[in-house]
Amino acid sequence: MDMILSMLGGKGMSGLFKTGTAILTILLVVPALLKIFVVTVDEGWAAIRTRNGKPIIRNRPPRRPHRGGAVGEVVVLDPGSHGAFPLFYWYKLIDVRCRATDLPAREMTGASGHQHRVHASFEWRPIPNGRDLRVFELDVVNVTERASNIVGASLRDVIRGLDGAELPHNDEINTRVIAASAEEVRRACGVELVRVMVTGDALTDGYLLSTALRDNTDRGAEAVAALHALN
C-alpha cells in the first residue's frame, strides 16, 4: 500500500503522465501529423504545385539533373509521396485520367451530296507538364467547349471529302480527325486528343426527300411516302 501511495505521489504521477503522453504521441499524434503534412499522389494523377491558388512557375534550374522542368514551366510533381501542407492549399491535384465529351448532333454533307446526321464524341485528357498544363489551368475558360469546336470543325472537313452514302469505319475517321486537329487542340486547350468516335449516323429526312423528288417522275409514290414520313 505504501508503494502504491508513493507511486501516486507527486513524482510518481508525473512520471506516469510523461510515459502515457509519450505513448499517445507515438501512437496517435505522429501518424495524424504524417497524414496531414504528407500528400500522396497516386498513379494516374499528377500534382501541380500552387501557392494561393496560382501555379508556381520555376524560376531556376532544378537542383537534381534528372528532375524535369525548365525555367518558366509549372512545377509538377510525379506520382509518389511528397511533403506538403494541404491545409494551406499550396498543392492542387490535376486529374489526368481520360474523359469523354459528346459533340452535338450535326448534319454534314459528303463529297457526293449525301447528308449525314452525325452523332460523335471525343476522348481527351490534360497534359501535366509545362506550357500545356499552364494553358489548361489559366488560359482556357471552358476546355470541353473550345475543344469541341475544333474537333467538330475537323470532323466536318473530313466528312466533306468522303464519297458514298455510308461513313467509313471509326478507326479511319479517328485517324484523320486526330491528324487534322490534335496539335491545334493541344496548343489551344492544353489537352491531349485521345480518340474521336462516331456513335450514330443516319441519313437526314431532307436528303431522303430531295433524292425522291430528284429522281424520275415515275417515282412519285416514293416522294409522297417520304412526305408522309416527315409528318
VOPAGU-2260 file (C-alpha; in pm, 1 decimal, decimal comma):
REM VOPAGU-2260
SITE   aa  ch    i         X         Y         Z
SITE  MET   A    0       0,0       0,0       0,0
SITE  ASP   A    1     282,7     238,5      84,3
SITE  MET   A    2     440,0     163,9    -254,9
SITE  ILE   A    3     113,6     236,7    -438,0
SITE  LEU   A    4      64,8     560,7    -246,6
SITE  SER   A    5     419,8     662,8    -322,9
SITE  MET   A    6     361,9     595,7    -695,0
SITE  LEU   A    7      54,1     817,4    -687,3
SITE  GLY   A    8     254,8    1090,2    -522,4
SITE  GLY   A    9     393,2    1392,8    -697,0
SITE  LYS   A   10     697,7    1245,3    -871,8
SITE  GLY   A   11     534,2     909,4    -946,6
SITE  MET   A   12     224,6    1064,7   -1101,0
SITE  SER   A   13     438,4    1298,6   -1304,9
SITE  GLY   A   14     635,3    1004,5   -1442,6
SITE  LEU   A   15     316,2     819,0   -1534,1
SITE  PHE   A   16     180,8    1122,8   -1715,2
SITE  LYS   A   17     504,6    1163,9   -1906,4
SITE  THR   A   18     511,6     797,8   -2007,0
SITE  GLY   A   19     144,6     797,8   -2110,0
SITE  THR   A   20     188,2    1119,6   -2303,9
SITE  ALA   A   21     486,7     978,0   -2489,5
SITE  ILE   A   22     296,0     661,1   -2580,4
SITE  LEU   A   23      -7,0     855,4   -2704,1
SITE  THR   A   24     217,9    1084,9   -2903,9
SITE  ILE   A   25     384,3     791,6   -3078,0
SITE  LEU   A   26      61,7     602,0   -3142,7
SITE  LEU   A   27    -178,7     883,9   -3228,8
SITE  VAL   A   28     -21,2    1224,4   -3280,5
SITE  VAL   A   29     269,0    1128,0   -3507,0
SITE  PRO   A   30      51,7     931,3   -3758,2
SITE  ALA   A   31    -202,9    1212,1   -3760,3
SITE  LEU   A   32      66,8    1469,2   -3838,7
SITE  LEU   A   33     207,2    1249,3   -4113,7
SITE  LYS   A   34    -138,2    1218,3   -4265,3
SITE  ILE   A   35    -188,1    1593,9   -4252,2
SITE  PHE   A   36     151,3    1705,0   -4381,4
SITE  VAL   A   37     219,3    1438,8   -4644,9
SITE  VAL   A   38      33,1    1433,5   -4975,1
SITE  THR   A   39      23,3    1104,0   -5164,0
SITE  VAL   A   40     -13,9    1135,0   -5540,2
SITE  ASP   A   41    -144,4     804,8   -5677,0
SITE  GLU   A   42     -74,0     660,3   -6019,9
SITE  GLY   A   43    -293,1     825,0   -6280,8
SITE  TRP   A   44    -271,7    1162,8   -6108,3
SITE  ALA   A   45     -20,3    1443,7   -6131,2
SITE  ALA   A   46      21,7    1719,9   -5874,2
SITE  ILE   A   47      86,8    2076,5   -5978,3
SITE  ARG   A   48     235,5    2283,6   -5700,2
SITE  THR   A   49      36,8    2600,6   -5635,3
SITE  ARG   A   50      51,6    2885,1   -5386,9
SITE  ASN   A   51    -258,8    3090,7   -5309,0
SITE  GLY   A   52    -438,3    2915,1   -5591,1
SITE  LYS   A   53    -178,3    3011,0   -5854,5
SITE  PRO   A   54      71,0    2768,0   -6013,3
SITE  ILE   A   55     431,9    2803,6   -5907,1
SITE  ILE   A   56     649,2    2882,5   -6210,3
SITE  ARG   A   57    1005,8    2750,5   -6197,7
SITE  ASN   A   58    1245,9    3045,3   -6185,0
SITE  ARG   A   59    1569,9    2848,6   -6158,0
SITE  PRO   A   60    1701,0    2517,6   -6291,5
SITE  PRO   A   61    1612,0    2207,6   -6083,8
SITE  ARG   A   62    1865,4    2100,4   -5823,8
SITE  ARG   A   63    1865,5    1740,9   -5943,1
SITE  PRO   A   64    1957,9    1686,5   -6307,9
SITE  HIS   A   65    1711,9    1400,7   -6357,2
SITE  ARG   A   66    1417,1    1614,0   -6244,2
SITE  GLY   A   67    1225,4    1751,0   -6541,6
SITE  GLY   A   68    1112,4    2106,5   -6596,9
SITE  ALA   A   69    1289,9    2405,8   -6741,5
SITE  VAL   A   70    1289,8    2763,7   -6621,4
SITE  GLY   A   71     948,6    2921,9   -6679,8
SITE  GLU   A   72     749,8    2597,9   -6658,2
SITE  VAL   A   73     494,3    2499,3   -6398,0
SITE  VAL   A   74     626,2    2286,7   -6110,5
SITE  VAL   A   75     464,5    1942,9   -6147,0
SITE  LEU   A   76     514,7    1651,7   -5907,3
SITE  ASP   A   77     549,7    1293,3   -6024,2
SITE  PRO   A   78     337,4    1014,3   -5870,9
SITE  GLY   A   79     453,0     922,3   -5519,7
SITE  SER   A   80     459,2    1078,4   -5173,3
SITE  HIS   A   81     569,9    1437,2   -5133,9
SITE  GLY   A   82     595,8    1660,5   -4830,3
SITE  ALA   A   83     326,9    1923,9   -4849,8
SITE  PHE   A   84      97,5    2145,0   -4645,4
SITE  PRO   A   85    -250,5    2080,7   -4786,2
SITE  LEU   A   86    -411,1    2275,6   -4502,2
SITE  PHE   A   87    -274,5    2588,5   -4668,7
SITE  TYR   A   88    -374,7    2471,3   -5018,8
SITE  TRP   A   89     -21,8    2502,1   -5155,6
SITE  TYR   A   90     -77,0    2191,6   -5367,2
SITE  LYS   A   91    -354,2    2116,7   -5607,9
SITE  LEU   A   92    -431,0    1785,1   -5779,4
SITE  ILE   A   93    -494,1    1772,2   -6153,0
SITE  ASP   A   94    -688,1    1467,9   -6274,3
SITE  VAL   A   95    -510,2    1334,9   -6584,6
SITE  ARG   A   96    -743,0    1042,7   -6642,4
SITE  CYS   A   97    -914,1    1015,2   -6981,5
SITE  ARG   A   98   -1265,6    1157,9   -7009,1
SITE  ALA   A   99   -1521,7    1179,9   -7292,0
SITE  THR   A  100   -1725,4    1468,8   -7431,8
SITE  ASP   A  101   -2023,4    1433,1   -7667,5
SITE  LEU   A  102   -2046,3    1651,6   -7974,5
SITE  PRO   A  103   -2390,2    1790,2   -8065,9
SITE  ALA   A  104   -2566,3    1610,2   -8349,9
SITE  ARG   A  105   -2479,6    1777,3   -8679,6
SITE  GLU   A  106   -2594,2    1743,0   -9037,8
SITE  MET   A  107   -2289,6    1702,0   -9261,7
SITE  THR   A  108   -2270,9    1665,6   -9639,3
SITE  GLY   A  109   -2027,2    1430,0   -9809,6
SITE  ALA   A  110   -1845,2    1478,0  -10139,1
SITE  SER   A  111   -2124,7    1313,0  -10341,5
SITE  GLY   A  112   -2401,5    1518,3  -10181,2
SITE  HIS   A  113   -2513,6    1264,7   -9923,7
SITE  GLN   A  114   -2624,3    1424,7   -9599,7
SITE  HIS   A  115   -2546,1    1253,4   -9272,1
SITE  ARG   A  116   -2678,1    1329,0   -8925,6
SITE  VAL   A  117   -2365,4    1253,1   -8728,2
SITE  HIS   A  118   -2354,1    1183,7   -8355,3
SITE  ALA   A  119   -1994,0    1176,7   -8235,0
SITE  SER   A  120   -1783,5    1208,2   -7921,7
SITE  PHE   A  121   -1415,7    1250,4   -7842,6
SITE  GLU   A  122   -1192,4    1145,5   -7555,5
SITE  TRP   A  123    -929,8    1378,0   -7408,1
SITE  ARG   A  124    -705,2    1421,7   -7105,4
SITE  PRO   A  125    -491,9    1704,3   -6962,3
SITE  ILE   A  126    -119,2    1701,7   -7032,0
SITE  PRO   A  127      51,3    1753,0   -6691,5
SITE  ASN   A  128     368,0    1933,0   -6792,9
SITE  GLY   A  129     492,4    2280,4   -6859,6
SITE  ARG   A  130     315,4    2505,1   -7104,9
SITE  ASP   A  131      33,0    2256,3   -7173,1
SITE  LEU   A  132     -77,1    2247,1   -6810,4
SITE  ARG   A  133     -45,8    2622,0   -6781,5
SITE  VAL   A  134    -281,8    2663,1   -7079,1
SITE  PHE   A  135    -524,2    2407,5   -6933,7
SITE  GLU   A  136    -531,5    2581,9   -6594,2
SITE  LEU   A  137    -507,6    2950,3   -6677,8
SITE  ASP   A  138    -587,6    3031,8   -7040,8
SITE  VAL   A  139    -887,6    2813,8   -7116,7
SITE  VAL   A  140   -1226,2    2909,4   -6972,9
SITE  ASN   A  141   -1412,0    2600,7   -7094,5
SITE  VAL   A  142   -1190,3    2323,1   -7225,8
SITE  THR   A  143   -1470,7    2098,5   -7349,2
SITE  GLU   A  144   -1646,5    2376,5   -7539,7
SITE  ARG   A  145   -1328,3    2500,5   -7704,5
SITE  ALA   A  146   -1202,7    2152,5   -7791,5
SITE  SER   A  147   -1549,0    2053,0   -7919,5
SITE  ASN   A  148   -1544,6    2337,9   -8169,8
SITE  ILE   A  149   -1201,8    2236,2   -8301,7
SITE  VAL   A  150   -1282,4    1864,6   -8322,7
SITE  GLY   A  151   -1625,8    1930,5   -8475,3
SITE  ALA   A  152   -1477,6    2152,6   -8747,3
SITE  SER   A  153   -1215,3    1889,2   -8832,2
SITE  LEU   A  154   -1480,4    1616,3   -8840,9
SITE  ARG   A  155   -1685,9    1825,4   -9082,4
SITE  ASP   A  156   -1387,5    1876,1   -9314,1
SITE  VAL   A  157   -1311,5    1503,3   -9309,6
SITE  ILE   A  158   -1669,2    1403,0   -9395,5
SITE  ARG   A  159   -1686,1    1662,1   -9673,7
SITE  GLY   A  160   -1419,3    1467,2   -9860,4
SITE  LEU   A  161   -1587,0    1125,2   -9828,0
SITE  ASP   A  162   -1780,8     963,7  -10111,8
SITE  GLY   A  163   -2075,0     729,8  -10078,7
SITE  ALA   A  164   -2376,9     708,0   -9855,1
SITE  GLU   A  165   -2201,1     533,8   -9565,1
SITE  LEU   A  166   -1925,7     661,9   -9340,8
SITE  PRO   A  167   -1605,7     455,2   -9312,4
SITE  HIS   A  168   -1500,1     263,6   -9002,3
SITE  ASN   A  169   -1436,9     456,6   -8681,8
SITE  ASP   A  170   -1064,3     381,5   -8692,6
SITE  GLU   A  171   -1026,1     561,5   -9025,2
SITE  ILE   A  172   -1227,4     864,9   -8912,1
SITE  ASN   A  173   -1039,1     873,3   -8581,2
SITE  THR   A  174    -701,4     872,2   -8758,7
SITE  ARG   A  175    -798,1    1150,7   -8996,4
SITE  VAL   A  176    -954,7    1379,2   -8735,6
SITE  ILE   A  177    -668,1    1337,9   -8487,9
SITE  ALA   A  178    -413,9    1409,8   -8760,8
SITE  ALA   A  179    -605,0    1726,1   -8853,1
SITE  SER   A  180    -685,5    1865,2   -8508,4
SITE  ALA   A  181    -471,8    1707,6   -8231,2
SITE  GLU   A  182    -196,8    1968,5   -8248,8
SITE  GLU   A  183    -442,3    2259,5   -8250,7
SITE  VAL   A  184    -633,3    2113,6   -7954,3
SITE  ARG   A  185    -309,7    2079,1   -7759,6
SITE  ARG   A  186    -193,0    2429,3   -7844,4
SITE  ALA   A  187    -528,7    2598,0   -7774,2
SITE  CYS   A  188    -654,2    2390,0   -7480,3
SITE  GLY   A  189    -350,6    2220,6   -7325,6
SITE  VAL   A  190    -512,7    1876,2   -7354,1
SITE  GLU   A  191    -437,7    1560,1   -7548,3
SITE  LEU   A  192    -693,0    1439,6   -7802,5
SITE  VAL   A  193    -707,4    1062,6   -7748,1
SITE  ARG   A  194    -983,2     932,9   -7976,7
SITE  VAL   A  195   -1274,6    1052,2   -8192,3
SITE  MET   A  196   -1573,1     820,0   -8235,6
SITE  VAL   A  197   -1887,0     843,0   -8448,7
SITE  THR   A  198   -2152,4     695,7   -8222,1
SITE  GLY   A  199   -2450,6     737,7   -8457,4
SITE  ASP   A  200   -2503,2     805,5   -8827,3
SITE  ALA   A  201   -2836,9     844,6   -9006,1
SITE  LEU   A  202   -2941,1     995,9   -9338,4
SITE  THR   A  203   -3148,3    1305,8   -9279,5
SITE  ASP   A  204   -3510,2    1340,0   -9382,7
SITE  GLY   A  205   -3408,7    1630,3   -9604,8
SITE  TYR   A  206   -3177,0    1410,4   -9806,5
SITE  LEU   A  207   -3435,6    1132,4   -9841,2
SITE  LEU   A  208   -3696,7    1379,1   -9963,6
SITE  SER   A  209   -3463,0    1558,2  -10204,8
SITE  THR   A  210   -3348,2    1225,4  -10351,8
SITE  ALA   A  211   -3705,5    1114,2  -10409,2
SITE  LEU   A  212   -3800,2    1443,7  -10577,5
SITE  ARG   A  213   -3485,1    1448,4  -10793,7
SITE  ASP   A  214   -3548,0    1105,6  -10944,4
SITE  ASN   A  215   -3777,7    1021,2  -11233,5
SITE  THR   A  216   -4142,6    1118,0  -11219,4
SITE  ASP   A  217   -4248,1     756,2  -11209,2
SITE  ARG   A  218   -4120,7     750,8  -10851,6
SITE  GLY   A  219   -4382,8     996,7  -10736,3
SITE  ALA   A  220   -4519,9     741,5  -10491,4
SITE  GLU   A  221   -4184,5     735,2  -10313,3
SITE  ALA   A  222   -4189,6    1113,6  -10288,7
SITE  VAL   A  223   -4534,9    1100,9  -10134,1
SITE  ALA   A  224   -4420,7     832,8   -9891,8
SITE  ALA   A  225   -4122,2    1048,2   -9794,7
SITE  LEU   A  226   -4352,8    1343,0   -9727,5
SITE  HIS   A  227   -4575,0    1124,6   -9508,1
SITE  ALA   A  228   -4264,6    1005,3   -9319,3
SITE  LEU   A  229   -4192,5    1363,9   -9219,3
SITE  ASN   A  230   -4533,1    1404,1   -9054,0
